[in-house]
Amino acid sequence: MAVIGKRNTLTVIRDSRPGLYLDGGEQGEILLPNRYVPRRIKIGGQIEVFVYRDSEDRLVATTENPRAMVGETATLKVIGVNRRVGVFLDWGLVKDLLLPFREQVGVVRLGQDVVVRIYVDEKTQRIVASMKPDRDTAVEPPDYRPAQAVEFLITEKTVLGYKALVEGKHSGLLYHDSLTVPIVIGKQLKGFVRALRPDGKIDLVLEQPGYRRVAPLALRIVHALRRNGGRLGVDDDSSPEAIRQAFGASKKAFKQALGALYKVRRIRFSRPGIELLDDTNWCPGASPRPASDSSQAKKSSPDFRDSARSTSNSRPSHHSRHGGGKDPAVAKSQTRNHPAHDQRR
């Protein structure tokens, strides 16, 4: 049986003056107008079409692809207004898509881009749009884990942040305090799961949380240096906008990645900019070549990923908090053996 609002593979059952009629099963015969009929199709042959209702509510088929089908979410432009029923959206077909007043959120104007979910109205069996992102979204709990990479569509701005539709199924939220770049409603973004809430909604971030973001970013910096002759004009003093444009990362993550590379002697700071040190035998995860000094050659240098951990998690040691780095017990023993200590006794 043909499914309204979806692509179907249907069989040609007869020819007619307006076009070919296709077998829609329980939906009956469905017209494929002449403008969409391919040259070499014959009676009994099959063809893939999109099924919807025309302006007279008749089921028709088309070989064209709409920008979104039933059950999907898309950003569409308002191209017409009808004060009695709502506004019309351009979704790539001859017949425009209706966004009824009851399904609108806020004021909708001509020429505006709106994020809508497409569904079939149960009463009229017409395909319509809704600006309410939770319509027909999945009711089962989301099966994600923290730090998992996901794609999501920005649907609405709120006091807390931006609402998003995650993988076209679940509701998510991108908080204002986690943003380092402007967000545009209707844009498809890639990010990560920050946390799963008890209500089934998902907290999102644009960058991988914690150390996971440092190692891949450090590798991208090295690749960029190689492509640019071993030097880049950005460093830890560059503006957040310049860093975001160059590497798509926040300034905090960029500084952590530079710190990791600096500790394993992969880069040096030229002020402004950074330079790549000799890396003939270096690969991601490998320790750097030892220095030429024989005493230094015996010391192993840390992997840049380990350095990234120490960069973001470094704390003063117990000894450094007591006596400028000396063991308190050793300091006490040295004091007892000092000549001044003997004179006081």
C-alpha positions as CSV (number, residue, x, y, z in Angstrom):
1,M,0.0,0.0,0.0
2,A,1.2,3.5,-0.8
3,V,2.2,5.6,2.2
4,I,1.3,9.3,2.1
5,G,4.3,11.6,2.6
6,K,6.9,8.9,1.8
7,R,8.7,7.6,-1.2
8,N,7.0,4.4,-2.6
9,T,7.9,1.9,-5.3
10,L,4.6,1.5,-7.2
11,T,3.5,-0.5,-10.2
12,V,2.1,1.1,-13.4
13,I,-1.3,-0.3,-14.1
14,R,-2.7,1.9,-16.9
15,D,-2.0,4.8,-19.2
16,S,-4.3,7.8,-19.6
17,R,-4.3,11.2,-21.2
18,P,-3.2,13.1,-18.0
19,G,-0.5,10.5,-17.2
20,L,0.1,7.1,-15.8
21,Y,-2.0,5.5,-13.0
22,L,-0.1,3.6,-10.3
23,D,-1.3,0.8,-8.0
24,G,-1.6,2.4,-4.6
25,G,-3.1,-0.7,-2.9
26,E,-5.8,0.3,-0.4
27,Q,-5.2,4.0,-1.4
28,G,-6.6,3.1,-4.9
29,E,-5.1,4.4,-8.2
30,I,-2.6,7.2,-7.9
31,L,-2.0,9.5,-10.8
32,L,1.6,10.3,-12.0
33,P,1.2,13.4,-14.2
34,N,2.8,13.4,-17.6
35,R,5.4,15.9,-16.6
36,Y,7.0,13.3,-14.3
37,V,6.6,10.2,-16.5
38,P,10.0,8.8,-17.7
39,R,10.4,7.9,-21.3
40,R,11.0,4.1,-21.0
41,I,8.4,3.2,-18.4
42,K,5.8,0.5,-19.5
43,I,2.6,-1.0,-18.1
44,G,3.6,-3.4,-15.4
45,G,6.8,-1.6,-14.7
46,Q,7.7,-0.1,-11.3
47,I,8.7,3.4,-10.5
48,E,9.8,5.1,-7.2
49,V,7.6,8.2,-6.4
50,F,6.7,10.5,-3.6
51,V,2.9,10.4,-2.8
52,Y,1.0,13.5,-1.5
53,R,-2.3,15.3,-2.1
54,D,-2.8,18.0,-4.7
55,S,-4.7,21.3,-4.3
56,E,-8.0,19.3,-4.8
57,D,-7.1,16.7,-2.2
58,R,-6.5,14.0,-4.8
59,L,-3.6,11.6,-4.2
60,V,-0.9,12.2,-6.8
61,A,2.7,11.0,-7.3
62,T,5.8,12.8,-8.3
63,T,9.4,11.8,-9.1
64,E,10.6,15.0,-7.5
65,N,12.1,14.9,-4.0
66,P,10.7,17.2,-1.3
67,R,13.2,18.8,1.1
68,A,11.7,16.7,3.9
69,M,9.2,13.9,4.2
70,V,6.6,13.0,6.8
71,G,8.3,12.4,10.2
72,E,11.3,14.6,9.3
73,T,12.4,18.1,10.4
74,A,13.7,20.8,8.1
75,T,14.3,24.5,7.8
76,L,11.9,25.9,5.2
77,K,11.1,29.4,3.9
78,V,7.8,31.2,4.2
79,I,6.7,32.1,0.7
80,G,3.0,32.9,1.1
81,V,0.4,34.0,3.7
82,N,-3.3,33.1,4.0
83,R,-4.9,35.0,6.8
84,R,-7.6,32.3,7.2
85,V,-5.5,29.2,7.5
86,G,-1.8,30.0,8.0
87,V,1.3,30.4,5.9
88,F,2.8,28.4,3.1
89,L,6.3,27.0,2.9
90,D,8.6,26.1,0.0
91,W,9.5,22.4,0.4
92,G,10.5,21.7,-3.2
93,L,7.3,20.6,-4.7
94,V,4.7,22.3,-7.0
95,K,2.2,22.4,-4.2
96,D,3.4,24.5,-1.2
97,L,3.3,23.1,2.3
98,L,0.8,24.5,4.8
99,L,1.9,25.6,8.2
100,P,-1.4,26.2,10.1
101,F,-1.8,28.9,12.6
102,R,-2.4,26.4,15.4
103,E,1.0,24.9,14.7
104,Q,3.0,28.2,14.7
105,V,5.2,29.4,17.5
106,G,5.5,33.1,17.8
107,V,5.0,35.5,14.9
108,V,5.8,34.1,11.5
109,R,6.5,36.5,8.6
110,L,6.9,36.3,4.9
111,G,10.4,35.4,3.9
112,Q,11.3,34.0,7.3
113,D,13.1,30.6,7.6
114,V,11.3,28.4,10.1
115,V,12.2,25.0,11.6
116,V,9.2,22.6,11.1
117,R,8.4,19.0,11.5
118,I,6.2,17.4,8.8
119,Y,3.3,15.2,9.6
120,V,-0.1,13.9,8.3
121,D,-3.1,15.6,9.8
122,E,-5.4,12.7,11.1
123,K,-8.6,14.5,10.2
124,T,-7.9,15.7,6.7
125,Q,-5.1,13.3,5.8
126,R,-3.2,16.3,4.4
127,I,0.5,16.8,4.8
128,V,1.1,19.8,7.0
129,A,3.9,21.4,9.0
130,S,4.4,22.2,12.7
131,M,6.8,24.5,14.5
132,K,6.3,22.4,17.6
133,P,9.5,20.3,17.6
134,D,8.1,17.7,20.1
135,R,5.3,16.6,17.8
136,D,5.7,13.0,16.8
137,T,9.2,12.8,18.3
138,A,10.3,9.5,19.9
139,V,8.8,8.7,23.3
140,E,11.2,5.9,24.2
141,P,14.3,6.9,26.3
142,P,17.2,8.1,24.2
143,D,20.0,5.5,23.9
144,Y,23.0,7.7,24.1
145,R,26.0,7.9,26.4
146,P,27.9,11.0,27.7
147,A,30.6,12.3,25.2
148,Q,28.9,10.5,22.3
149,A,29.0,12.4,19.0
150,V,25.6,13.4,17.6
151,E,24.0,15.6,15.0
152,F,21.2,18.0,15.9
153,L,19.1,20.7,14.4
154,I,18.7,24.0,16.3
155,T,15.0,24.7,16.6
156,E,14.4,27.5,19.1
157,K,16.1,30.0,21.5
158,T,15.1,30.0,25.2
159,V,16.3,31.6,28.4
160,L,18.6,28.7,29.2
161,G,20.0,28.1,25.7
162,Y,18.9,26.7,22.3
163,K,16.5,23.8,21.9
164,A,17.6,21.1,19.4
165,L,16.3,18.0,17.8
166,V,18.9,15.3,18.3
167,E,19.2,12.8,15.4
168,G,15.7,13.8,14.3
169,K,14.2,11.9,17.3
170,H,14.9,13.4,20.7
171,S,14.8,16.8,22.4
172,G,18.1,18.4,23.5
173,L,19.4,21.7,24.9
174,L,22.5,23.6,24.1
175,Y,23.2,25.9,27.1
176,H,24.2,29.5,26.6
177,D,27.1,29.2,29.1
178,S,28.8,26.5,26.9
179,L,28.7,28.5,23.7
180,T,31.8,30.1,22.1
181,V,30.2,30.9,18.7
182,P,27.0,32.4,17.4
183,I,24.1,29.9,16.9
184,V,21.7,30.2,14.1
185,I,18.2,28.7,14.4
186,G,17.6,26.1,11.6
187,K,21.2,25.1,11.3
188,Q,22.3,21.4,11.5
189,L,25.2,21.1,13.9
190,K,27.6,18.4,15.1
191,G,28.3,18.1,18.8
192,F,28.4,15.8,21.8
193,V,26.2,14.5,24.6
194,R,26.9,16.3,27.8
195,A,24.4,14.5,30.0
196,L,21.2,12.5,29.9
197,R,18.4,14.0,32.0
198,P,15.8,12.0,33.9
199,D,13.0,13.5,31.8
200,G,14.6,11.9,28.7
201,K,16.0,15.2,27.3
202,I,19.7,15.6,26.3
203,D,22.1,18.2,27.4
204,L,24.5,19.1,24.5
205,V,27.9,20.7,23.9
206,L,29.7,21.6,20.7
207,E,33.1,20.3,21.9
208,Q,34.1,17.0,23.4
209,P,34.2,17.4,27.2
210,G,37.4,17.1,29.1
211,Y,40.6,15.6,27.8
212,R,39.0,13.9,24.8
213,R,39.0,17.1,22.8
214,V,42.7,17.9,23.4
215,A,44.4,15.0,21.5
216,P,42.5,15.3,18.2
217,L,42.9,19.1,18.3
218,A,46.6,18.8,18.9
219,L,46.9,16.5,15.9
220,R,44.9,19.0,13.7
221,I,47.3,21.8,14.8
222,V,50.4,19.7,13.7
223,H,48.8,18.9,10.4
224,A,48.0,22.6,9.9
225,L,51.6,23.5,10.7
226,R,52.9,21.0,8.1
227,R,50.6,22.4,5.5
228,N,51.8,25.9,6.1
229,G,55.6,25.4,6.1
230,G,55.9,24.8,9.8
231,R,54.5,28.1,11.0
232,L,51.1,29.5,12.0
233,G,50.1,33.0,12.9
234,V,47.8,32.0,15.8
235,D,48.9,31.2,19.3
236,D,47.5,31.4,22.9
237,D,47.3,35.2,22.7
238,S,45.0,35.1,19.6
239,S,41.4,36.1,19.8
240,P,38.7,33.5,20.4
241,E,37.2,34.4,17.0
242,A,40.5,33.8,15.2
243,I,41.0,30.5,16.9
244,R,37.5,29.4,16.2
245,Q,37.8,30.3,12.5
246,A,41.1,28.4,12.1
247,F,40.4,25.3,14.1
248,G,36.7,25.3,15.0
249,A,37.6,25.1,18.7
250,S,37.3,27.3,21.8
251,K,40.3,29.3,23.1
252,K,40.4,27.2,26.2
253,A,40.7,23.9,24.2
254,F,43.2,25.5,21.9
255,K,45.5,26.6,24.8
256,Q,45.3,23.1,26.3
257,A,46.3,21.5,23.0
258,L,49.2,24.0,22.6
259,G,50.4,23.2,26.1
260,A,50.4,19.5,25.4
261,L,52.4,20.0,22.2
262,Y,54.8,22.4,23.9
263,K,55.5,20.0,26.8
264,V,56.6,17.2,24.4
265,R,58.7,19.8,22.3
266,R,56.6,19.6,19.2
267,I,56.2,23.4,19.0
268,R,57.7,26.6,20.1
269,F,56.1,30.0,20.4
270,S,57.4,32.7,18.0
271,R,55.2,35.5,19.4
272,P,53.1,36.0,17.4
273,G,52.4,32.5,16.2
274,I,53.8,29.0,16.7
275,E,56.5,27.0,14.9
276,L,56.7,23.3,14.4
277,L,59.9,21.6,15.7
278,D,61.6,18.7,13.9
279,D,59.1,15.9,13.7
280,T,60.7,13.5,11.2
281,N,60.0,10.4,13.2
282,W,57.0,11.7,15.1
283,C,53.5,10.3,14.9
284,P,50.3,10.8,17.1
285,G,50.8,9.1,20.4
286,A,54.6,8.7,20.0
287,S,57.1,10.1,22.4
288,P,59.4,12.8,20.9
289,R,63.0,12.1,19.9
290,P,65.4,12.5,22.9
291,A,67.7,15.5,23.1
292,S,71.3,15.2,21.9
293,D,72.7,15.4,25.4
294,S,73.5,11.9,26.6
295,S,72.1,12.6,30.1
296,Q,68.8,13.8,28.5
297,A,68.7,10.9,26.1
298,K,68.2,8.5,28.9
299,K,65.1,10.3,30.0
300,S,61.8,9.4,28.3
301,S,59.5,12.3,27.3
302,P,55.8,12.1,27.9
303,D,53.3,11.4,25.2
304,F,51.5,14.6,24.2
305,R,48.2,13.0,25.3
306,D,49.7,12.5,28.8
307,S,50.9,16.0,28.8
308,A,47.4,17.2,27.9
309,R,46.1,15.5,31.0
310,S,48.7,17.1,33.2
311,T,48.1,20.5,31.6
312,S,44.4,20.4,32.5
313,N,44.7,18.6,35.8
314,S,48.1,19.9,37.2
315,R,48.1,20.7,40.9
316,P,50.9,21.6,43.3
317,S,52.4,18.5,45.0
318,H,52.3,17.9,48.7
319,H,55.9,18.8,49.1
320,S,55.6,22.0,47.0
321,R,53.0,23.2,49.5
322,H,55.5,22.8,52.4
323,G,58.9,24.3,52.3
324,G,59.2,25.3,48.7
325,G,59.5,21.8,47.3
326,K,61.4,20.1,50.2
327,D,60.2,17.1,52.1
328,P,59.2,18.5,55.5
329,A,61.0,15.6,57.2
330,V,64.2,16.4,55.4
331,A,63.9,20.1,56.1
332,K,63.5,19.3,59.8
333,S,66.6,17.1,59.8
334,Q,68.7,19.7,58.1
335,T,67.7,22.3,60.6
336,R,68.8,20.1,63.5
337,N,72.2,19.6,61.9
338,H,72.7,23.3,61.2
339,P,75.4,25.1,63.2
340,A,73.0,27.8,64.3
341,H,70.8,25.2,65.7
342,D,73.6,23.8,67.8
343,Q,74.5,27.3,69.1
344,R,70.9,27.9,70.2
345,R,71.0,24.6,72.2
